Amino acid sequence: MSFLPLFARVFARKPFLVYALAAGLAFAGGSCLPVRAQDGAVAGLADWFDAGRTALEAERYEAAIRAFREVVQVRASFRMPRHGAAAWWLGRAHEARDDSTAAHAAWRRGISAMDAVGVLDIRLTDAYVRSVFERRQEREYDAAAILYLRLIESAGTDLHPAEHSVVRRHVAQMLPLFPEEKRTEAIPDYEAFEKGEGRLTPEVRARLAVWWRRQDPLPATKRNERIVEHLQRVQTAERRYATEHTAAGFDDRGGVYVRLGAPSRVTHLDNDAIEQDGMCGYCEPVMAFPVVPKNELWVYDELGRYAQFLFVERRRGYVEATVRDLLPLEIRSPAYVVASKPDELAAVPSRKAPTGSSEPSRRWSERDLSEGLEESKDVGLALMA
């Protein structure tokens, strides 16, 4: 007796049962992936999508690539409400294998498919724009700039938290372009935004999009040259000055770089420079050796004599500082350290015990600073003179 006629009738009436049966047979045979999706069939795409995510989380990158490729071959614009576009995940799997070329191709194809159906996937757009400028795909700069502006315009809309964090990062990377007094105008709840709290409103979205359009030096052309320049600088800042402690993803050096570009020159002040200037003699009564925090002085010659920025290393990366921040913590006023720079106390180097002493090395504390206050006054004046 042949079961083919019965099988044909079941398939015609309830095809999903056939897909379920085939998937069960595939798993029973030892495969960890669903059966191949047929052209035009989308019933099993969610299963392939989930299988791909599971494989990627388990670092089985080849299996993840096969799963997501099955999805995008049937429907390149396929996306899940919470997890985003399959094309973004496929690119991530390629990226995990250090294949940036294949990742970029997957994201570019996904962007084209999403555009055809009128959908903007935030994470896919972000990945594509980042890849364009990391790989310096100059022919795609115009398309990337347009997508970036659409991404900024999505601020304040109803986004998934993961998508909202992507938009927040791009907005935070814009803020160095605004003077301090203008940042609260651009984002009324700026203080909450800096702390990672609150949500961007539709008003903010409109304000930022209009601002970008006004920066276009040649509005009659397709390219917004200012956006392209900004994205090039952001890519460099993220690579050179990365930190996890700011919303923008780079430290204060990155913020200045995004605003002004590369400095004319960068100099440093270190312990050797202090020794050569004969300052160690002053420091000897207070501490065994001077400890100057790591620092960088950026100079922009073309902007005038006052276009100089001093950065000092802190826990969250390099921060913009003043000359006083170069003074070793051991000889500063404790009131200044505790009141204005409390986080620096943890960064003070270990206090060395005298040679031959049984006293263990220990970290400088607020008490140490207080006890040395009177002795440090003259030292501080000498260094600041």
Buried (B, 14 or more C-beta within 10 A) or exposed (E): EEEEEEEEEBEEEEEEEBBBEBBEEBEEEEEEBBBBBEEEBEEBBBBBBBBBBBBBEEEBBEBBBBBBBBBBBBBBBBBBEEBBBBBBBBBBBBBBEEBBEBBBBBBBBBBBBBBEEEEBBBBBBBBBBBBBBBBEBEEBBBBBBBBBBBBBBBBBBEBBEEBBBBBBBBBBBBBBBBEEEEBEEBBBBBEEBBEEEBBBBEEBBEBBBEBBEEBBEEEEEEBBBBBBBBBBBBBBBBEEBBBEEBBBBBBBBBBBBBBBEEBEEEEEBEBEEBBEEEBEEBBEEBBEBBBBBEBBBBBBEEEEEEBBBBBBBBEEBBBBBEEBBBBBBBBBBBEBBBEEBEEBBEBBBEBEEEEEEEEEEEEBEEEBBEEBBEEBEEBBEEBEE
